[in-house]
Amino acid sequence: MVFQDLRKSGRLDLEATEMAVRSALHRAGAAALTQLLQFPAPRDEPRTVPCPCGQPAPYHQLRTKPVLTAVGPVEVSRPYYWCPSCHAGQFPADVELDIENTEFSPGVRRMQAMVGQQAPFDRGREQMKVLAGLEVTAKSVERTAEALGADIAQGEHAVIPQALPVDLPALAGAPIPILYVQMDGTGVPVVKKETVGRQGKTPGQPAHTREVKLGCVFTQTTWDKQGYPIRAPDSTTYTGAVETAEEFGRRLYREAWKRGWSRAQKQVVMGDGAEWIWNLVAEHFPEAMQIVDLYHARQHLWELARRLYPNDEGKQRGWMKLHQKRLLDRGKIERLVGVLRAIPSRNPEVAEKLRTEADYFERNAERMRYPQFRRQHLFVGSGVIEAGCKTVVASRLKRSGMFWTVRGANAILALRCAYLNGRFEDYWESRRATMAA
């Protein structure tokens, strides 16, 4: 048809031609693959395979099933074994080909996982059609991506220490000058059943989100001419899930260990002032240098300034200039605490805010010695994990109209972290090795 049009019009529509050629190659490849996937009936006696119940399952017949592959639909014909004792059937060839309980080949499932972790499932369906010439549904992209993500998460959970503290074996390698661990939390929208009995941010209102606890690990090898630290390129890895702080602590501990925590010459943990963060640090990273994000600390002061001078931006800026520049940024936290406790207020809410903020700065005083940290050319801001909350979580899980189950959110998070950490191919290699074994 393409060449007929060329003869008639005298011009070549390259896009139509290349799509037609791709389609023809897919059809030819699918035909060849179908022939390759015609398994013969077993000839040698006994024609049985072991059944999980312990009894032999004899060969019953050849059965076919359609499978969508990277070159299009094919038909697989393979032996079916049926156990008369427990009435269970099995297809050993499906296990060998990694198509057990699925109508998609490993190559297609890999594509679905890739698009599913990156964009909404319907957009992933569109990408599969445009980029690979494969017709799938948005639901199949969702199910496949979440199934593979859950498999990755299960594999990670199996190797996370269940009781800490524990001394994991040190990994061999060169010393690491500076290794950072950062952590934060961000809410993701979930379906109603996931928030039953949970209090929302507004008193008396139910929760609409669940918190993803996200951690990252990265290295710093140098600093610029002004003395500001420079993060090592492509050194950041992420780990996170909707889970308790205790579970997350073990998860982040293992990620840090995997990245060479024991070989780090300087260990640094950073976060905001959330109590759960520093409780985890005390349990899992007690010897690390601890730093509260400077910009988060400044935000605490800005909230106070707005409470003290709610309708006067000029006074807010003046108050901030005095207390931020002269006290907070210079690490004079004890003096800052004294100033806050000495501010009088007849407004009970403002007085309570002054007290809680003074407690916050007093509690984190040793984590706010910013001049000391700068002299060591260390980061004083947790921008890496804040960017991670946007890149890893928000860009995929917090789009308009999205509502997740905890299981689905955790599956996509596991898949997304594996991809961003450069471990997606490792997962598929280990999966191939398992199927081969």
Solvent accessible surface area in square Angstrom, and as a share of the most:
residue,aa,sasa,rsa
1,M,165,0.74
2,V,35,0.20
3,F,131,0.55
4,Q,87,0.39
5,D,71,0.37
6,L,60,0.30
7,R,178,0.65
8,K,169,0.72
9,S,72,0.46
10,G,64,0.61
11,R,165,0.60
12,L,87,0.43
13,D,74,0.38
14,L,117,0.58
15,E,107,0.48
16,A,44,0.34
17,T,18,0.10
18,E,83,0.37
19,M,75,0.34
20,A,40,0.31
21,V,74,0.42
22,R,63,0.23
23,S,47,0.31
24,A,43,0.34
25,L,118,0.59
26,H,39,0.17
27,R,157,0.57
28,A,62,0.48
29,G,25,0.24
30,A,11,0.09
31,A,61,0.47
32,A,64,0.50
33,L,51,0.26
34,T,30,0.17
35,Q,137,0.61
36,L,138,0.68
37,L,21,0.10
38,Q,74,0.33
39,F,53,0.22
40,P,98,0.62
41,A,33,0.25
42,P,31,0.19
43,R,211,0.77
44,D,121,0.63
45,E,140,0.63
46,P,105,0.66
47,R,87,0.32
48,T,51,0.30
49,V,29,0.17
50,P,119,0.75
51,C,9,0.05
52,P,128,0.81
53,C,63,0.38
54,G,63,0.61
55,Q,89,0.40
56,P,78,0.49
57,A,0,0.00
58,P,52,0.32
59,Y,40,0.15
60,H,103,0.46
61,Q,74,0.33
62,L,76,0.38
63,R,93,0.34
64,T,78,0.45
65,K,31,0.13
66,P,88,0.56
67,V,5,0.03
68,L,26,0.13
69,T,8,0.05
70,A,41,0.32
71,V,46,0.26
72,G,6,0.06
73,P,103,0.65
74,V,9,0.05
75,E,88,0.39
76,V,1,0.00
77,S,10,0.07
78,R,8,0.03
79,P,15,0.10
80,Y,22,0.08
81,Y,18,0.07
82,W,86,0.30
83,C,0,0.00
84,P,72,0.45
85,S,68,0.44
86,C,55,0.33
87,H,125,0.56
88,A,44,0.34
89,G,38,0.37
90,Q,49,0.22
91,F,47,0.20
92,P,49,0.31
93,A,8,0.06
94,D,5,0.03
95,V,70,0.40
96,E,113,0.51
97,L,47,0.23
98,D,16,0.09
99,I,5,0.03
100,E,96,0.43
101,N,148,0.76
102,T,28,0.17
103,E,108,0.48
104,F,41,0.17
105,S,12,0.08
106,P,42,0.27
107,G,33,0.32
108,V,0,0.00
109,R,16,0.06
110,R,73,0.27
111,M,56,0.25
112,Q,0,0.00
113,A,0,0.00
114,M,59,0.26
115,V,19,0.11
116,G,0,0.00
117,Q,1,0.00
118,Q,93,0.41
119,A,5,0.04
120,P,32,0.20
121,F,31,0.13
122,D,69,0.36
123,R,119,0.43
124,G,0,0.00
125,R,68,0.25
126,E,79,0.36
127,Q,48,0.21
128,M,5,0.02
129,K,101,0.43
130,V,103,0.59
131,L,133,0.66
132,A,18,0.14
133,G,34,0.32
134,L,3,0.02
135,E,119,0.53
136,V,13,0.07
137,T,83,0.48
138,A,28,0.22
139,K,100,0.42
140,S,16,0.10
141,V,0,0.00
142,E,45,0.20
143,R,160,0.58
144,T,11,0.07
145,A,0,0.00
146,E,26,0.12
147,A,55,0.43
148,L,7,0.04
149,G,0,0.00
150,A,26,0.20
151,D,58,0.30
152,I,15,0.07
153,A,28,0.21
154,Q,129,0.57
155,G,41,0.39
156,E,54,0.24
157,H,96,0.43
158,A,83,0.64
159,V,78,0.45
160,I,14,0.07
161,P,19,0.12
162,Q,105,0.47
163,A,78,0.60
164,L,30,0.15
165,P,119,0.75
166,V,54,0.31
167,D,143,0.74
168,L,45,0.22
169,P,97,0.61
170,A,74,0.57
171,L,63,0.31
172,A,103,0.80
173,G,51,0.49
174,A,74,0.58
175,P,88,0.55
176,I,21,0.11
177,P,60,0.38
178,I,15,0.08
179,L,0,0.00
180,Y,0,0.00
181,V,0,0.00
182,Q,0,0.00
183,M,1,0.00
184,D,29,0.15
185,G,23,0.22
186,T,22,0.13
187,G,24,0.23
188,V,0,0.00
189,P,26,0.17
190,V,7,0.04
191,V,46,0.27
192,K,182,0.77
193,K,141,0.60
194,E,33,0.15
195,T,11,0.07
196,V,123,0.71
197,G,84,0.80
198,R,117,0.43
199,Q,119,0.53
200,G,15,0.14
201,K,207,0.88
202,T,80,0.46
203,P,120,0.75
204,G,70,0.67
205,Q,96,0.43
206,P,78,0.49
207,A,14,0.11
208,H,129,0.57
209,T,61,0.35
210,R,43,0.16
211,E,71,0.32
212,V,0,0.00
213,K,20,0.08
214,L,0,0.00
215,G,0,0.00
216,C,0,0.00
217,V,0,0.00
218,F,0,0.00
219,T,16,0.10
220,Q,0,0.00
221,T,82,0.48
222,T,62,0.36
223,W,115,0.40
224,D,52,0.27
225,K,199,0.84
226,Q,136,0.61
227,G,17,0.16
228,Y,121,0.46
229,P,23,0.14
230,I,76,0.38
231,R,99,0.36
232,A,13,0.10
233,P,119,0.75
234,D,152,0.79
235,S,13,0.08
236,T,18,0.10
237,T,13,0.08
238,Y,28,0.11
239,T,12,0.07
240,G,5,0.04
241,A,5,0.04
242,V,9,0.05
243,E,35,0.15
244,T,79,0.46
245,A,29,0.22
246,E,112,0.50
247,E,66,0.30
248,F,0,0.00
249,G,1,0.01
250,R,30,0.11
251,R,30,0.11
252,L,1,0.00
253,Y,35,0.13
254,R,46,0.17
255,E,9,0.04
256,A,0,0.00
257,W,41,0.14
258,K,70,0.29
259,R,44,0.16
260,G,1,0.01
261,W,28,0.10
262,S,64,0.42
263,R,58,0.21
264,A,13,0.10
265,Q,132,0.59
266,K,63,0.27
267,Q,40,0.18
268,V,0,0.00
269,V,0,0.00
270,M,0,0.00
271,G,1,0.01
272,D,25,0.13
273,G,9,0.09
274,A,31,0.24
275,E,120,0.54
276,W,53,0.19
277,I,1,0.00
278,W,15,0.05
279,N,87,0.44
280,L,9,0.04
281,V,0,0.00
282,A,66,0.51
283,E,80,0.36
284,H,13,0.06
285,F,4,0.01
286,P,86,0.54
287,E,158,0.71
288,A,10,0.08
289,M,57,0.26
290,Q,43,0.19
291,I,0,0.00
292,V,0,0.00
293,D,2,0.01
294,L,1,0.01
295,Y,122,0.46
296,H,56,0.25
297,A,0,0.00
298,R,53,0.19
299,Q,78,0.34
300,H,31,0.14
301,L,0,0.00
302,W,73,0.26
303,E,66,0.30
304,L,0,0.00
305,A,0,0.00
306,R,111,0.41
307,R,109,0.40
308,L,35,0.17
309,Y,72,0.27
310,P,91,0.57
311,N,147,0.76
312,D,54,0.28
313,E,117,0.53
314,G,41,0.40
315,K,117,0.49
316,Q,16,0.07
317,R,137,0.50
318,G,41,0.40
319,W,23,0.08
320,M,5,0.02
321,K,142,0.60
322,L,81,0.40
323,H,11,0.05
324,Q,19,0.08
325,K,108,0.46
326,R,141,0.51
327,L,12,0.06
328,L,0,0.00
329,D,31,0.16
330,R,138,0.50
331,G,9,0.08
332,K,75,0.32
333,I,0,0.00
334,E,105,0.47
335,R,151,0.55
336,L,0,0.00
337,V,11,0.06
338,G,39,0.38
339,V,55,0.31
340,L,1,0.00
341,R,113,0.41
342,A,78,0.60
343,I,40,0.20
344,P,119,0.75
345,S,43,0.28
346,R,245,0.89
347,N,74,0.38
348,P,107,0.68
349,E,126,0.57
350,V,16,0.09
351,A,41,0.32
352,E,83,0.37
353,K,36,0.15
354,L,8,0.04
355,R,119,0.44
356,T,53,0.31
357,E,8,0.04
358,A,0,0.00
359,D,40,0.21
360,Y,10,0.04
361,F,0,0.00
362,E,97,0.44
363,R,137,0.50
364,N,1,0.00
365,A,11,0.09
366,E,123,0.55
367,R,43,0.16
368,M,0,0.00
369,R,35,0.13
370,Y,0,0.00
371,P,40,0.25
372,Q,86,0.38
373,F,10,0.04
374,R,94,0.34
375,R,168,0.61
376,Q,64,0.28
377,H,49,0.22
378,L,3,0.01
379,F,39,0.16
380,V,9,0.05
381,G,12,0.11
382,S,5,0.03
383,G,43,0.42
384,V,16,0.09
385,I,1,0.01
386,E,77,0.35
387,A,54,0.42
388,G,0,0.00
389,C,13,0.08
390,K,142,0.60
391,T,62,0.36
392,V,0,0.00
393,V,0,0.00
394,A,30,0.24
395,S,46,0.29
396,R,1,0.00
397,L,1,0.00
398,K,82,0.35
399,R,78,0.28
400,S,121,0.78
401,G,68,0.65
402,M,29,0.13
403,F,134,0.56
404,W,17,0.06
405,T,49,0.29
406,V,27,0.16
407,R,150,0.55
408,G,2,0.02
409,A,0,0.00
410,N,33,0.17
411,A,2,0.01
412,I,0,0.00
413,L,1,0.00
414,A,7,0.05
415,L,0,0.00
416,R,20,0.07
417,C,6,0.03
418,A,6,0.05
419,Y,78,0.30
420,L,61,0.30
421,N,22,0.11
422,G,59,0.57
423,R,58,0.21
424,F,8,0.03
425,E,82,0.37
426,D,89,0.46
427,Y,32,0.12
428,W,6,0.02
429,E,100,0.45
430,S,62,0.40
431,R,47,0.17
432,R,122,0.44
433,A,63,0.49
434,T,89,0.52
435,M,60,0.27
436,A,92,0.72
437,A,121,0.94
